């Protein structure tokens, strides 16, 4: 009798366990399919953006052909359009901003990730960095016009350069300030994820903190650090408002870093609302397509560098 009761009780428990396991498996299956569906939707959105830009750019592509990429002239009145000055301006400002921001970003990331990972100082710095990332770009542009432009103008006077104040250097400095939080955030995370055993082993062998950073932390996190640089570069390539306010909006190829210039994003922002005619509008959309392709190629190249040279 007792044996029958135990068997019945065990059978009930097994049924409950089986039902619970089935619910868990069903939930996991639905969750997995949901993740897959999300990924497919993102791919569809990306392809849709590319196709939309390509289709609406067809009149410009047929009218200008490959000449659009290496053309230097920009005159909507005579239907002359060349993207080379804007392509050079985009790459110049982004790369110069990257050169300026990277040392500050890595230094701050090491400071927060290694020296002060917790505590009051760490919280203060983290809040400041997060605040820098949330400031609208137009505010950066206004600050640059009021504070940075006069400083650059005085520097140009001392160097006997035409004192524009605005130009490639001015916009690059603002871009550098804007992209620092993105580099710092990712770099700090990868630095804080270095296994403590590696650092403790180095310290036990007599290594200094500087040697641990140089020989343990940086080599161990170099892929993550490079990824943070790529993230910052992608942010810099697409920045519009602050650059538009400070770059000078010149349609000529800049002769040096003090010269006014233009970027692909800023020329679209400046002229899209004033574009009249199918060709002019299509040219600006093709400019957006070119920016899309350049950003994609740079990101793919960076990932290949991480894969083949940094991870090995």
N, C-alpha and C positions, 0 to 999 in steps of 0.2 A: 504493500500500500504506500509506504513511505517512498519506495523506489519509483512508483508511478507518479507521485507528486513531484519528486525531484526532476524526473524526465520532462514532466509538463512545464515546470518552471524553467528548465534549461531551454526547452523548445520555444517558450515565450520570449526569453532573453535573446535567443538566436534570431528570432523573427524581428525583434526590435532593432538588433544590431544590423541585420541585413537591410532593413528599411532605412536606417540612418545612413548606412554605407551607400545605398542606392541614391539617397538624396544628395549626399556629398559628391558622388560621382556625377550625378546629373548637373549639379551646380557648377562643378569644375568644367564639364563639357560645354555648358552654356557660356561660362566665363571665357573659355578658350576660343569659342566661336565668335564671341563678342570682340575679343582682342584682334582676331583675324579680320573681322569685318571692319573694325576701326582702321587697321592698316590698309585694307583695300580702298576704303573711302579716301584716305589721305593720298594714296597713289592716284586715284581717279581725279581728285582735286588738282594735284600737281600736273597731270597730263592735260586736264581741261584748261588750266591757265596757259600752258605752253601752246596748245592748239588754238586757243582764243587769240593769243598774241600773234601767232603765225598767220592765221586766216585774215585778221584785220590788218596785218602788215603786207599782205600780198600786193596791193597797188603800189606801195613804195618799193617792194622787192623787184617787181616787174619794171618799174620806171627807172630805178637807179642801179639795180644789180649789186655786184660785189663792190662797186665804186663807193657805195655808202660807207663802208668800213674804213677805207683809207683816204677818203676825200677830206680836204681841209676847209673848203668853203662852206659857209652857212648863210644863205640869203633866200628867205622865203619868197621875196618879190620875184626873183628870177628862177625860182624852183631849183636852187643849188643847195644840196644838202650833203654834208660830210660829217661823220661821227668821230673822226680821229682826234680832234682837239678835246672832245668831251671824254673819249676813252682814256686819253693820256691824263687828263685832269682827274678822272676817277681813280686811276691806278696810282698816280702821284700822291694825292691826298690820303688815300687809304694806306699805302705803304709807309709814307712818312709818319702818319699817325701811329702806325704799328711800331715803328722804330722808336718813337718818342715814348709810347705807353708801356711797351714790354718790360723795360728795366724797372719802372715803378710798380707795375702789376706783380711781377715775380718777387720783388723785394717785399711788398706788402703781404703777399701770400705766404712767403717764408716766415715773416714776422708773426703773422696770425696763426699759421699752421704749426710752427715749431717752437717759437719763443713764448707766445701767449695764446695757446689754444683755448683757454677758458679764463674767466674772470672779468673784472670791470673794464680793463683796457680793451680786451678782445670784444666785449659787447659794444663799447663805444665805437670802435673802428668798424665793426660789422654794420652797425646802424648807419654810420656815415656813408659807407660804401653802398648800402641798399638805397639810401636817400639820393645819392648821386645817380643811381640807375633809374630812379623814378621821376627825376626832373624832366619836364618836357623840353624837347630840342629847341623850341622857339625861345625858351628862357636862356638856354646856353647861347643862342644867337644874340639876344639882347645884351647879355653880359659881355660877350666878345666884342660887340660894337662899342660899348661904353668903356670897358677896361682894357681889353687886349689890343684893339686897333690903335689907340694912341701909343701904346708901348711899342708895337711893331713899327709904327710910323717914326718914332724917335730913333729906333734901332736902324731903320733904313736911312735916315738922315746922317747918322754917324758913319754908316758904311758907304755913303754917297750913292745910294740907290734911289730911284724914283719913289717918293714917299706915298705910295698908295694907301698903306695901312691894311687894306684888305688884300687877299691873295691866297696862294697855295699854302704858305706857311701858317697864316692866321687860321684858316679853316682846318688845317692839319692839327694844330695845337688843341683847338676845340674838340675835334674828333677824338684825339688821344684822351682827353679828359672824359669824354662820353663813353669810350669803350673800356676804360680801366676797370670799372666794376664787373664787367662780364669776364674778363681774364682773371681777376682776383678771386671771384666766387668759385670758379671751377678749379683753379690752381690750388686754392686753399683746401678744397675738399680732397684732392688727390694727394696732397702733401700730408694731410692728417690721416690718410689711410695707409701710410707706410707702416709695416709691421714693427711694433716696438722691439721685438727680439733682434732685428737687424741693427737698430741703433744701439741697443744695450750691448750687443756683441762688439760693436766698434768702440764704444766707450770703454769697455773692459780691456780692450787692447791698447788703450792709451790715446785714442783719437780725440782731437778737440771738437768742439761743436761745429766750427767752420769746416773741418775735414769731414765730419759726418754729413753735413749739408752738401758739400761738393762731391763726395765719393759714394754716398749712400742714398740720400734723399733725391737729389737731382737725377742721377741715372735711373733710379727706380720709378720715378714719376715723369720721365721725359715724354712719354706718349701723351699723358694727360696734360702736361704743360703745353705741348704743341697743339693739342686739341683746343685748349683755351685760346691760343693765338688765332687759330682758325675761326673760332666763334667770334672773337673780336673783329677779325678781318671781314667776316660776313656782315657784321653790324655796321662797320665803317663803309663798306661798299654801297649799302642801300640808304645811308643817311641823307636826308634831303633838306630840311628846313634850316638848320644851323649853318650848313655848308652854303646854301643859297644866299644867306644873309651876309656871309663873310668872305666868299671866294672871289667876288668882283664881277662875276657873270660876263666874262669876256669870251667871245667866240673864236679866239685865236689860240694857237698852241703856246703854252707858257714857256718863256725863255729861261726862267730860273724860279726858285721857290718863292721869291718875293713878288713875282708877276701875278696879275689877276688871271683867273681861268674860269673853267666851268666843269661840271660833272654831268654825267648822263641823267642822274636823278634830278639835279637842279634845273637843267634845261627843259625837262619835261614839266616840272612844277611851274616854271616861269611862263611857258608858252602854250601849254595844252589848252587853257581856257580861251586863248586868243587865236587858236588855230582855225583857219578858214580854208575850205577846199579839201577834197578827198586826199590828195597827195600829201599835203602838209600834215594833216591829222594822222595819216598812215605812217609817215616818217617818224613822228613822235612815238607812235606805238611800236614801230620797229626798234627805236632807241630803247624802249623798255624791254623788248625781246632780246636785244643785244646785252643789256645789263643782266637779264635773267641767265643767259648763256654764259657770260663771263663769270658770274657768281657761282654757277654750277660747276664750271670747269675748274675754278680755283679750289672749290671744296673737294671735288673728286681727286685733283692732283695732291692736295694736302693729305687726304686719307690714304692715298697710295704711298706717299712718303712715310706716313706713320706705319703702314703695313710692312713695307719692304726694308726700311732703314732704321727706324726707331725701335720697333718691337723685337728686332733680331739682335 
